[in-house]
Amino acid sequence: MTLSEIRSKSVQELVDLEKEMKLELAKLSIKKNLGVREAANKIPTVRKSIARIKTIITEKRAEA
C-alpha cells in the first residue's frame, strides 16, 4: 500500500486497516515459527506499513 493510498483514507478506515495489518503480522509470525520462509520475508514490510499507518493516524488527529 502506497503512502498516497494511506493518506486518502479517513482515520476510522486507518484504524481498521491497522487492526487488519496486526492480525496479518500475527499470522506471519506463526508461519515463520513453522518454518515458512516467505512469511519471514514479509514481516519487515508489514511492520513498516503498520508504522506508516500509525504515523498518518497521529498526523490526522493532530490536524483535527
PDB file of N, H, CA, C and O in Angstrom:
ATOM      1  N   MET A   1       0.852  -1.171   0.000  1.00  0.00           N
ATOM      2  CA  MET A   1       0.000   0.000   0.000  1.00  0.00           C
ATOM      3  C   MET A   1       0.900   1.237   0.000  1.00  0.00           C
ATOM      4  O   MET A   1       1.826   1.358   0.802  1.00  0.00           O
ATOM      5  N   THR A   2       0.602   2.135  -0.909  1.00  0.00           N
ATOM      6  H   THR A   2      -0.150   2.037  -1.561  1.00  0.00           H
ATOM      7  CA  THR A   2       1.442   3.324  -1.031  1.00  0.00           C
ATOM      8  C   THR A   2       1.020   4.385  -0.018  1.00  0.00           C
ATOM      9  O   THR A   2      -0.071   4.334   0.551  1.00  0.00           O
ATOM     10  N   LEU A   3       1.898   5.324   0.184  1.00  0.00           N
ATOM     11  H   LEU A   3       2.784   5.366  -0.278  1.00  0.00           H
ATOM     12  CA  LEU A   3       1.648   6.382   1.145  1.00  0.00           C
ATOM     13  C   LEU A   3       0.456   7.243   0.733  1.00  0.00           C
ATOM     14  O   LEU A   3      -0.316   7.681   1.586  1.00  0.00           O
ATOM     15  N   SER A   4       0.302   7.485  -0.554  1.00  0.00           N
ATOM     16  H   SER A   4       0.929   7.129  -1.247  1.00  0.00           H
ATOM     17  CA  SER A   4      -0.831   8.298  -1.011  1.00  0.00           C
ATOM     18  C   SER A   4      -2.158   7.581  -0.774  1.00  0.00           C
ATOM     19  O   SER A   4      -3.162   8.226  -0.470  1.00  0.00           O
ATOM     20  N   GLU A   5      -2.173   6.257  -0.911  1.00  0.00           N
ATOM     21  H   GLU A   5      -1.358   5.734  -1.159  1.00  0.00           H
ATOM     22  CA  GLU A   5      -3.385   5.494  -0.622  1.00  0.00           C
ATOM     23  C   GLU A   5      -3.729   5.572   0.863  1.00  0.00           C
ATOM     24  O   GLU A   5      -4.898   5.686   1.234  1.00  0.00           O
ATOM     25  N   ILE A   6      -2.706   5.511   1.701  1.00  0.00           N
ATOM     26  H   ILE A   6      -1.757   5.418   1.400  1.00  0.00           H
ATOM     27  CA  ILE A   6      -2.927   5.588   3.150  1.00  0.00           C
ATOM     28  C   ILE A   6      -3.452   6.970   3.523  1.00  0.00           C
ATOM     29  O   ILE A   6      -4.385   7.086   4.317  1.00  0.00           O
ATOM     30  N   ARG A   7      -2.861   8.010   2.959  1.00  0.00           N
ATOM     31  H   ARG A   7      -2.103   7.915   2.314  1.00  0.00           H
ATOM     32  CA  ARG A   7      -3.273   9.384   3.285  1.00  0.00           C
ATOM     33  C   ARG A   7      -4.691   9.702   2.827  1.00  0.00           C
ATOM     34  O   ARG A   7      -5.347  10.568   3.407  1.00  0.00           O
ATOM     35  N   SER A   8      -5.170   9.017   1.801  1.00  0.00           N
ATOM     36  H   SER A   8      -4.638   8.313   1.330  1.00  0.00           H
ATOM     37  CA  SER A   8      -6.504   9.304   1.273  1.00  0.00           C
ATOM     38  C   SER A   8      -7.620   8.709   2.135  1.00  0.00           C
ATOM     39  O   SER A   8      -8.788   9.046   1.941  1.00  0.00           O
ATOM     40  N   LYS A   9      -7.285   7.846   3.067  1.00  0.00           N
ATOM     41  H   LYS A   9      -6.336   7.572   3.225  1.00  0.00           H
ATOM     42  CA  LYS A   9      -8.294   7.201   3.912  1.00  0.00           C
ATOM     43  C   LYS A   9      -8.619   8.049   5.133  1.00  0.00           C
ATOM     44  O   LYS A   9      -7.827   8.897   5.544  1.00  0.00           O
ATOM     45  N   SER A  10      -9.797   7.810   5.706  1.00  0.00           N
ATOM     46  H   SER A  10     -10.440   7.121   5.371  1.00  0.00           H
ATOM     47  CA  SER A  10     -10.194   8.513   6.924  1.00  0.00           C
ATOM     48  C   SER A  10      -9.521   7.846   8.132  1.00  0.00           C
ATOM     49  O   SER A  10      -8.941   6.766   8.017  1.00  0.00           O
ATOM     50  N   VAL A  11      -9.609   8.505   9.276  1.00  0.00           N
ATOM     51  H   VAL A  11     -10.079   9.382   9.369  1.00  0.00           H
ATOM     52  CA  VAL A  11      -8.986   7.980  10.492  1.00  0.00           C
ATOM     53  C   VAL A  11      -9.588   6.626  10.864  1.00  0.00           C
ATOM     54  O   VAL A  11      -8.861   5.709  11.246  1.00  0.00           O
ATOM     55  N   GLN A  12     -10.909   6.497  10.754  1.00  0.00           N
ATOM     56  H   GLN A  12     -11.499   7.242  10.443  1.00  0.00           H
ATOM     57  CA  GLN A  12     -11.556   5.233  11.118  1.00  0.00           C
ATOM     58  C   GLN A  12     -11.120   4.105  10.183  1.00  0.00           C
ATOM     59  O   GLN A  12     -10.892   2.980  10.626  1.00  0.00           O
ATOM     60  N   GLU A  13     -11.007   4.407   8.902  1.00  0.00           N
ATOM     61  H   GLU A  13     -11.192   5.321   8.542  1.00  0.00           H
ATOM     62  CA  GLU A  13     -10.534   3.399   7.952  1.00  0.00           C
ATOM     63  C   GLU A  13      -9.103   2.987   8.272  1.00  0.00           C
ATOM     64  O   GLU A  13      -8.745   1.815   8.150  1.00  0.00           O
ATOM     65  N   LEU A  14      -8.288   3.952   8.682  1.00  0.00           N
ATOM     66  H   LEU A  14      -8.578   4.904   8.781  1.00  0.00           H
ATOM     67  CA  LEU A  14      -6.907   3.653   9.028  1.00  0.00           C
ATOM     68  C   LEU A  14      -6.817   2.789  10.284  1.00  0.00           C
ATOM     69  O   LEU A  14      -5.982   1.888  10.364  1.00  0.00           O
ATOM     70  N   VAL A  15      -7.671   3.063  11.254  1.00  0.00           N
ATOM     71  H   VAL A  15      -8.349   3.795  11.189  1.00  0.00           H
ATOM     72  CA  VAL A  15      -7.684   2.250  12.475  1.00  0.00           C
ATOM     73  C   VAL A  15      -8.065   0.806  12.131  1.00  0.00           C
ATOM     74  O   VAL A  15      -7.462  -0.140  12.638  1.00  0.00           O
ATOM     75  N   ASP A  16      -9.065   0.650  11.270  1.00  0.00           N
ATOM     76  H   ASP A  16      -9.555   1.418  10.858  1.00  0.00           H
ATOM     77  CA  ASP A  16      -9.470  -0.689  10.841  1.00  0.00           C
ATOM     78  C   ASP A  16      -8.352  -1.387  10.072  1.00  0.00           C
ATOM     79  O   ASP A  16      -8.107  -2.578  10.263  1.00  0.00           O
ATOM     80  N   LEU A  17      -7.676  -0.639   9.205  1.00  0.00           N
ATOM     81  H   LEU A  17      -7.875   0.329   9.050  1.00  0.00           H
ATOM     82  CA  LEU A  17      -6.566  -1.187   8.441  1.00  0.00           C
ATOM     83  C   LEU A  17      -5.424  -1.607   9.359  1.00  0.00           C
ATOM     84  O   LEU A  17      -4.786  -2.637   9.137  1.00  0.00           O
ATOM     85  N   GLU A  18      -5.169  -0.804  10.392  1.00  0.00           N
ATOM     86  H   GLU A  18      -5.686   0.032  10.572  1.00  0.00           H
ATOM     87  CA  GLU A  18      -4.121  -1.142  11.354  1.00  0.00           C
ATOM     88  C   GLU A  18      -4.435  -2.463  12.048  1.00  0.00           C
ATOM     89  O   GLU A  18      -3.543  -3.288  12.242  1.00  0.00           O
ATOM     90  N   LYS A  19      -5.686  -2.666  12.420  1.00  0.00           N
ATOM     91  H   LYS A  19      -6.410  -1.996  12.262  1.00  0.00           H
ATOM     92  CA  LYS A  19      -6.091  -3.923  13.067  1.00  0.00           C
ATOM     93  C   LYS A  19      -5.867  -5.105  12.129  1.00  0.00           C
ATOM     94  O   LYS A  19      -5.377  -6.154  12.547  1.00  0.00           O
ATOM     95  N   GLU A  20      -6.228  -4.930  10.861  1.00  0.00           N
ATOM     96  H   GLU A  20      -6.626  -4.077  10.521  1.00  0.00           H
ATOM     97  CA  GLU A  20      -6.028  -5.988   9.877  1.00  0.00           C
ATOM     98  C   GLU A  20      -4.544  -6.315   9.710  1.00  0.00           C
ATOM     99  O   GLU A  20      -4.161  -7.482   9.631  1.00  0.00           O
ATOM    100  N   MET A  21      -3.719  -5.275   9.659  1.00  0.00           N
ATOM    101  H   MET A  21      -4.031  -4.327   9.723  1.00  0.00           H
ATOM    102  CA  MET A  21      -2.281  -5.480   9.480  1.00  0.00           C
ATOM    103  C   MET A  21      -1.668  -6.176  10.692  1.00  0.00           C
ATOM    104  O   MET A  21      -0.776  -7.012  10.543  1.00  0.00           O
ATOM    105  N   LYS A  22      -2.139  -5.837  11.882  1.00  0.00           N
ATOM    106  H   LYS A  22      -2.863  -5.158  12.003  1.00  0.00           H
ATOM    107  CA  LYS A  22      -1.628  -6.500  13.082  1.00  0.00           C
ATOM    108  C   LYS A  22      -2.006  -7.980  13.097  1.00  0.00           C
ATOM    109  O   LYS A  22      -1.224  -8.827  13.528  1.00  0.00           O
ATOM    110  N   LEU A  23      -3.205  -8.278  12.623  1.00  0.00           N
ATOM    111  H   LEU A  23      -3.840  -7.590  12.272  1.00  0.00           H
ATOM    112  CA  LEU A  23      -3.639  -9.663  12.519  1.00  0.00           C
ATOM    113  C   LEU A  23      -2.780 -10.409  11.501  1.00  0.00           C
ATOM    114  O   LEU A  23      -2.379 -11.550  11.730  1.00  0.00           O
ATOM    115  N   GLU A  24      -2.507  -9.757  10.385  1.00  0.00           N
ATOM    116  H   GLU A  24      -2.833  -8.830  10.199  1.00  0.00           H
ATOM    117  CA  GLU A  24      -1.652 -10.356   9.363  1.00  0.00           C
ATOM    118  C   GLU A  24      -0.250 -10.598   9.919  1.00  0.00           C
ATOM    119  O   GLU A  24       0.358 -11.632   9.642  1.00  0.00           O
ATOM    120  N   LEU A  25       0.262  -9.652  10.698  1.00  0.00           N
ATOM    121  H   LEU A  25      -0.232  -8.812  10.923  1.00  0.00           H
ATOM    122  CA  LEU A  25       1.584  -9.797  11.300  1.00  0.00           C
ATOM    123  C   LEU A  25       1.619 -10.992  12.245  1.00  0.00           C
ATOM    124  O   LEU A  25       2.596 -11.741  12.269  1.00  0.00           O
ATOM    125  N   ALA A  26       0.565 -11.166  13.015  1.00  0.00           N
ATOM    126  H   ALA A  26      -0.228 -10.558  12.995  1.00  0.00           H
ATOM    127  CA  ALA A  26       0.500 -12.309  13.924  1.00  0.00           C
ATOM    128  C   ALA A  26       0.502 -13.624  13.144  1.00  0.00           C
ATOM    129  O   ALA A  26       1.186 -14.574  13.523  1.00  0.00           O
ATOM    130  N   LYS A  27      -0.260 -13.674  12.063  1.00  0.00           N
ATOM    131  H   LYS A  27      -0.816 -12.902  11.755  1.00  0.00           H
ATOM    132  CA  LYS A  27      -0.298 -14.882  11.237  1.00  0.00           C
ATOM    133  C   LYS A  27       1.059 -15.168  10.616  1.00  0.00           C
ATOM    134  O   LYS A  27       1.492 -16.319  10.558  1.00  0.00           O
ATOM    135  N   LEU A  28       1.733 -14.114  10.149  1.00  0.00           N
ATOM    136  H   LEU A  28       1.381 -13.179  10.196  1.00  0.00           H
ATOM    137  CA  LEU A  28       3.061 -14.283   9.564  1.00  0.00           C
ATOM    138  C   LEU A  28       4.070 -14.773  10.599  1.00  0.00           C
ATOM    139  O   LEU A  28       4.943 -15.583  10.286  1.00  0.00           O
ATOM    140  N   SER A  29       3.950 -14.285  11.820  1.00  0.00           N
ATOM    141  H   SER A  29       3.240 -13.628  12.073  1.00  0.00           H
ATOM    142  CA  SER A  29       4.849 -14.717  12.881  1.00  0.00           C
ATOM    143  C   SER A  29       4.677 -16.206  13.169  1.00  0.00           C
ATOM    144  O   SER A  29       5.653 -16.926  13.382  1.00  0.00           O
ATOM    145  N   ILE A  30       3.440 -16.647  13.172  1.00  0.00           N
ATOM    146  H   ILE A  30       2.648 -16.062  12.999  1.00  0.00           H
ATOM    147  CA  ILE A  30       3.171 -18.070  13.399  1.00  0.00           C
ATOM    148  C   ILE A  30       3.755 -18.899  12.256  1.00  0.00           C
ATOM    149  O   ILE A  30       4.393 -19.926  12.490  1.00  0.00           O
ATOM    150  N   LYS A  31       3.533 -18.445  11.015  1.00  0.00           N
ATOM    151  H   LYS A  31       3.015 -17.611  10.825  1.00  0.00           H
ATOM    152  CA  LYS A  31       4.080 -19.164   9.869  1.00  0.00           C
ATOM    153  C   LYS A  31       5.605 -19.205   9.908  1.00  0.00           C
ATOM    154  O   LYS A  31       6.221 -20.212   9.561  1.00  0.00           O
ATOM    155  N   LYS A  32       6.203 -18.092  10.336  1.00  0.00           N
ATOM    156  H   LYS A  32       5.703 -17.274  10.618  1.00  0.00           H
ATOM    157  CA  LYS A  32       7.659 -18.033  10.431  1.00  0.00           C
ATOM    158  C   LYS A  32       8.166 -19.072  11.419  1.00  0.00           C
ATOM    159  O   LYS A  32       9.170 -19.740  11.168  1.00  0.00           O
ATOM    160  N   ASN A  33       7.472 -19.207  12.541  1.00  0.00           N
ATOM    161  H   ASN A  33       6.657 -18.665  12.745  1.00  0.00           H
ATOM    162  CA  ASN A  33       7.864 -20.188  13.545  1.00  0.00           C
ATOM    163  C   ASN A  33       7.697 -21.620  13.045  1.00  0.00           C
ATOM    164  O   ASN A  33       8.359 -22.536  13.533  1.00  0.00           O
ATOM    165  N   LEU A  34       6.813 -21.805  12.074  1.00  0.00           N
ATOM    166  H   LEU A  34       6.276 -21.061  11.678  1.00  0.00           H
ATOM    167  CA  LEU A  34       6.622 -23.127  11.480  1.00  0.00           C
ATOM    168  C   LEU A  34       7.633 -23.406  10.370  1.00  0.00           C
ATOM    169  O   LEU A  34       7.714 -24.527   9.866  1.00  0.00           O
ATOM    170  N   GLY A  35       8.397 -22.396   9.995  1.00  0.00           N
ATOM    171  H   GLY A  35       8.332 -21.486  10.404  1.00  0.00           H
ATOM    172  CA  GLY A  35       9.465 -22.589   9.022  1.00  0.00           C
ATOM    173  C   GLY A  35       9.162 -22.131   7.609  1.00  0.00           C
ATOM    174  O   GLY A  35       9.866 -22.529   6.681  1.00  0.00           O
ATOM    175  N   VAL A  36       8.152 -21.318   7.412  1.00  0.00           N
ATOM    176  H   VAL A  36       7.580 -20.995   8.166  1.00  0.00           H
ATOM    177  CA  VAL A  36       7.820 -20.821   6.072  1.00  0.00           C
ATOM    178  C   VAL A  36       8.665 -19.588   5.786  1.00  0.00           C
ATOM    179  O   VAL A  36       8.530 -18.565   6.456  1.00  0.00           O
ATOM    180  N   ARG A  37       9.528 -19.690   4.795  1.00  0.00           N
ATOM    181  H   ARG A  37       9.637 -20.522   4.250  1.00  0.00           H
ATOM    182  CA  ARG A  37      10.458 -18.598   4.505  1.00  0.00           C
ATOM    183  C   ARG A  37       9.780 -17.349   3.972  1.00  0.00           C
ATOM    184  O   ARG A  37      10.162 -16.236   4.335  1.00  0.00           O
ATOM    185  N   GLU A  38       8.775 -17.517   3.113  1.00  0.00           N
ATOM    186  H   GLU A  38       8.465 -18.421   2.818  1.00  0.00           H
ATOM    187  CA  GLU A  38       8.108 -16.353   2.529  1.00  0.00           C
ATOM    188  C   GLU A  38       7.496 -15.474   3.614  1.00  0.00           C
ATOM    189  O   GLU A  38       7.493 -14.248   3.504  1.00  0.00           O
ATOM    190  N   ALA A  39       6.982 -16.106   4.654  1.00  0.00           N
ATOM    191  H   ALA A  39       6.985 -17.102   4.744  1.00  0.00           H
ATOM    192  CA  ALA A  39       6.385 -15.358   5.756  1.00  0.00           C
ATOM    193  C   ALA A  39       7.439 -14.529   6.472  1.00  0.00           C
ATOM    194  O   ALA A  39       7.192 -13.377   6.830  1.00  0.00           O
ATOM    195  N   ALA A  40       8.600 -15.107   6.678  1.00  0.00           N
ATOM    196  H   ALA A  40       8.800 -16.042   6.387  1.00  0.00           H
ATOM    197  CA  ALA A  40       9.677 -14.391   7.365  1.00  0.00           C
ATOM    198  C   ALA A  40      10.127 -13.176   6.574  1.00  0.00           C
ATOM    199  O   ALA A  40      10.535 -12.170   7.154  1.00  0.00           O
ATOM    200  N   ASN A  41      10.056 -13.264   5.250  1.00  0.00           N
ATOM    201  H   ASN A  41       9.724 -14.081   4.778  1.00  0.00           H
ATOM    202  CA  ASN A  41      10.475 -12.145   4.409  1.00  0.00           C
ATOM    203  C   ASN A  41       9.459 -11.014   4.389  1.00  0.00           C
ATOM    204  O   ASN A  41       9.828  -9.867   4.136  1.00  0.00           O
ATOM    205  N   LYS A  42       8.190 -11.304   4.649  1.00  0.00           N
ATOM    206  H   LYS A  42       7.890 -12.235   4.854  1.00  0.00           H
ATOM    207  CA  LYS A  42       7.141 -10.285   4.599  1.00  0.00           C
ATOM    208  C   LYS A  42       6.999  -9.515   5.916  1.00  0.00           C
ATOM    209  O   LYS A  42       6.429  -8.424   5.927  1.00  0.00           O
ATOM    210  N   ILE A  43       7.499 -10.052   7.004  1.00  0.00           N
ATOM    211  H   ILE A  43       7.963 -10.938   6.996  1.00  0.00           H
ATOM    212  CA  ILE A  43       7.312  -9.437   8.327  1.00  0.00           C
ATOM    213  C   ILE A  43       7.823  -7.996   8.382  1.00  0.00           C
ATOM    214  O   ILE A  43       7.083  -7.129   8.846  1.00  0.00           O
ATOM    215  N   PRO A  44       9.043  -7.692   7.934  1.00  0.00           N
ATOM    216  CA  PRO A  44       9.501  -6.293   7.994  1.00  0.00           C
ATOM    217  C   PRO A  44       8.623  -5.330   7.194  1.00  0.00           C
ATOM    218  O   PRO A  44       8.412  -4.191   7.609  1.00  0.00           O
ATOM    219  N   THR A  45       8.119  -5.779   6.062  1.00  0.00           N
ATOM    220  H   THR A  45       8.290  -6.704   5.724  1.00  0.00           H
ATOM    221  CA  THR A  45       7.257  -4.939   5.233  1.00  0.00           C
ATOM    222  C   THR A  45       5.959  -4.613   5.955  1.00  0.00           C
ATOM    223  O   THR A  45       5.495  -3.473   5.921  1.00  0.00           O
ATOM    224  N   VAL A  46       5.375  -5.604   6.604  1.00  0.00           N
ATOM    225  H   VAL A  46       5.751  -6.530   6.631  1.00  0.00           H
ATOM    226  CA  VAL A  46       4.120  -5.396   7.327  1.00  0.00           C
ATOM    227  C   VAL A  46       4.351  -4.475   8.524  1.00  0.00           C
ATOM    228  O   VAL A  46       3.522  -3.613   8.816  1.00  0.00           O
ATOM    229  N   ARG A  47       5.469  -4.657   9.211  1.00  0.00           N
ATOM    230  H   ARG A  47       6.142  -5.357   8.974  1.00  0.00           H
ATOM    231  CA  ARG A  47       5.779  -3.779  10.351  1.00  0.00           C
ATOM    232  C   ARG A  47       5.924  -2.324   9.910  1.00  0.00           C
ATOM    233  O   ARG A  47       5.438  -1.416  10.583  1.00  0.00           O
ATOM    234  N   LYS A  48       6.584  -2.110   8.793  1.00  0.00           N
ATOM    235  H   LYS A  48       6.978  -2.849   8.246  1.00  0.00           H
ATOM    236  CA  LYS A  48       6.755  -0.744   8.279  1.00  0.00           C
ATOM    237  C   LYS A  48       5.413  -0.142   7.873  1.00  0.00           C
ATOM    238  O   LYS A  48       5.167   1.046   8.077  1.00  0.00           O
ATOM    239  N   SER A  49       4.553  -0.971   7.298  1.00  0.00           N
ATOM    240  H   SER A  49       4.753  -1.937   7.132  1.00  0.00           H
ATOM    241  CA  SER A  49       3.230  -0.488   6.915  1.00  0.00           C
ATOM    242  C   SER A  49       2.426  -0.075   8.142  1.00  0.00           C
ATOM    243  O   SER A  49       1.737   0.946   8.122  1.00  0.00           O
ATOM    244  N   ILE A  50       2.512  -0.860   9.201  1.00  0.00           N
ATOM    245  H   ILE A  50       3.071  -1.689   9.216  1.00  0.00           H
ATOM    246  CA  ILE A  50       1.815  -0.527  10.442  1.00  0.00           C
ATOM    247  C   ILE A  50       2.345   0.792  10.994  1.00  0.00           C
ATOM    248  O   ILE A  50       1.570   1.630  11.455  1.00  0.00           O
ATOM    249  N   ALA A  51       3.649   0.978  10.951  1.00  0.00           N
ATOM    250  H   ALA A  51       4.279   0.297  10.576  1.00  0.00           H
ATOM    251  CA  ALA A  51       4.246   2.219  11.441  1.00  0.00           C
ATOM    252  C   ALA A  51       3.780   3.417  10.613  1.00  0.00           C
ATOM    253  O   ALA A  51       3.491   4.480  11.162  1.00  0.00           O
ATOM    254  N   ARG A  52       3.706   3.244   9.295  1.00  0.00           N
ATOM    255  H   ARG A  52       3.941   2.381   8.849  1.00  0.00           H
ATOM    256  CA  ARG A  52       3.222   4.331   8.432  1.00  0.00           C
ATOM    257  C   ARG A  52       1.779   4.688   8.762  1.00  0.00           C
ATOM    258  O   ARG A  52       1.420   5.862   8.847  1.00  0.00           O
ATOM    259  N   ILE A  53       0.964   3.667   8.945  1.00  0.00           N
ATOM    260  H   ILE A  53       1.256   2.713   8.876  1.00  0.00           H
ATOM    261  CA  ILE A  53      -0.443   3.894   9.260  1.00  0.00           C
ATOM    262  C   ILE A  53      -0.576   4.636  10.581  1.00  0.00           C
ATOM    263  O   ILE A  53      -1.359   5.581  10.686  1.00  0.00           O
ATOM    264  N   LYS A  54       0.180   4.218  11.589  1.00  0.00           N
ATOM    265  H   LYS A  54       0.815   3.451  11.504  1.00  0.00           H
ATOM    266  CA  LYS A  54       0.124   4.888  12.896  1.00  0.00           C
ATOM    267  C   LYS A  54       0.557   6.343  12.783  1.00  0.00           C
ATOM    268  O   LYS A  54      -0.020   7.219  13.429  1.00  0.00           O
ATOM    269  N   THR A  55       1.572   6.602  11.963  1.00  0.00           N
ATOM    270  H   THR A  55       2.041   5.891  11.439  1.00  0.00           H
ATOM    271  CA  THR A  55       2.057   7.970  11.784  1.00  0.00           C
ATOM    272  C   THR A  55       0.983   8.844  11.143  1.00  0.00           C
ATOM    273  O   THR A  55       0.757   9.970  11.584  1.00  0.00           O
ATOM    274  N   ILE A  56       0.326   8.338  10.117  1.00  0.00           N
ATOM    275  H   ILE A  56       0.509   7.423   9.758  1.00  0.00           H
ATOM    276  CA  ILE A  56      -0.716   9.102   9.430  1.00  0.00           C
ATOM    277  C   ILE A  56      -1.906   9.335  10.361  1.00  0.00           C
ATOM    278  O   ILE A  56      -2.501  10.412  10.348  1.00  0.00           O
ATOM    279  N   ILE A  57      -2.255   8.327  11.170  1.00  0.00           N
ATOM    280  H   ILE A  57      -1.771   7.452  11.180  1.00  0.00           H
ATOM    281  CA  ILE A  57      -3.348   8.497  12.137  1.00  0.00           C
ATOM    282  C   ILE A  57      -3.018   9.635  13.095  1.00  0.00           C
ATOM    283  O   ILE A  57      -3.868  10.482  13.368  1.00  0.00           O
ATOM    284  N   THR A  58      -1.796   9.661  13.603  1.00  0.00           N
ATOM    285  H   THR A  58      -1.105   8.973  13.381  1.00  0.00           H
ATOM    286  CA  THR A  58      -1.372  10.705  14.523  1.00  0.00           C
ATOM    287  C   THR A  58      -1.423  12.077  13.847  1.00  0.00           C
ATOM    288  O   THR A  58      -1.885  13.045  14.451  1.00  0.00           O
ATOM    289  N   GLU A  59      -0.959  12.167  12.617  1.00  0.00           N
ATOM    290  H   GLU A  59      -0.584  11.380  12.127  1.00  0.00           H
ATOM    291  CA  GLU A  59      -0.988  13.433  11.889  1.00  0.00           C
ATOM    292  C   GLU A  59      -2.419  13.927  11.690  1.00  0.00           C
ATOM    293  O   GLU A  59      -2.706  15.106  11.894  1.00  0.00           O
ATOM    294  N   LYS A  60      -3.314  13.027  11.293  1.00  0.00           N
ATOM    295  H   LYS A  60      -3.081  12.069  11.127  1.00  0.00           H
ATOM    296  CA  LYS A  60      -4.687  13.429  11.033  1.00  0.00           C
ATOM    297  C   LYS A  60      -5.400  13.843  12.309  1.00  0.00           C
ATOM    298  O   LYS A  60      -6.212  14.768  12.290  1.00  0.00           O
ATOM    299  N   ARG A  61      -5.112  13.178  13.406  1.00  0.00           N
ATOM    300  H   ARG A  61      -4.452  12.427  13.421  1.00  0.00           H
ATOM    301  CA  ARG A  61      -5.736  13.553  14.680  1.00  0.00           C
ATOM    302  C   ARG A  61      -5.200  14.893  15.171  1.00  0.00           C
ATOM    303  O   ARG A  61      -5.929  15.644  15.819  1.00  0.00           O
ATOM    304  N   ALA A  62      -3.953  15.205  14.879  1.00  0.00           N
ATOM    305  H   ALA A  62      -3.361  14.595  14.352  1.00  0.00           H
ATOM    306  CA  ALA A  62      -3.375  16.489  15.285  1.00  0.00           C
ATOM    307  C   ALA A  62      -3.973  17.636  14.483  1.00  0.00           C
ATOM    308  O   ALA A  62      -4.097  18.751  14.988  1.00  0.00           O
ATOM    309  N   GLU A  63      -4.341  17.366  13.240  1.00  0.00           N
ATOM    310  H   GLU A  63      -4.239  16.460  12.829  1.00  0.00           H
ATOM    311  CA  GLU A  63      -4.958  18.400  12.391  1.00  0.00           C
ATOM    312  C   GLU A  63      -6.355  18.756  12.862  1.00  0.00           C
ATOM    313  O   GLU A  63      -6.779  19.907  12.763  1.00  0.00           O
ATOM    314  N   ALA A  64      -7.062  17.770  13.372  1.00  0.00           N
ATOM    315  H   ALA A  64      -6.718  16.835  13.452  1.00  0.00           H
ATOM    316  CA  ALA A  64      -8.468  17.986  13.759  1.00  0.00           C
ATOM    317  C   ALA A  64      -8.624  18.736  15.059  1.00  0.00           C
ATOM    318  O   ALA A  64      -9.748  18.983  15.497  1.00  0.00           O
TER     319      ALA A  64
END
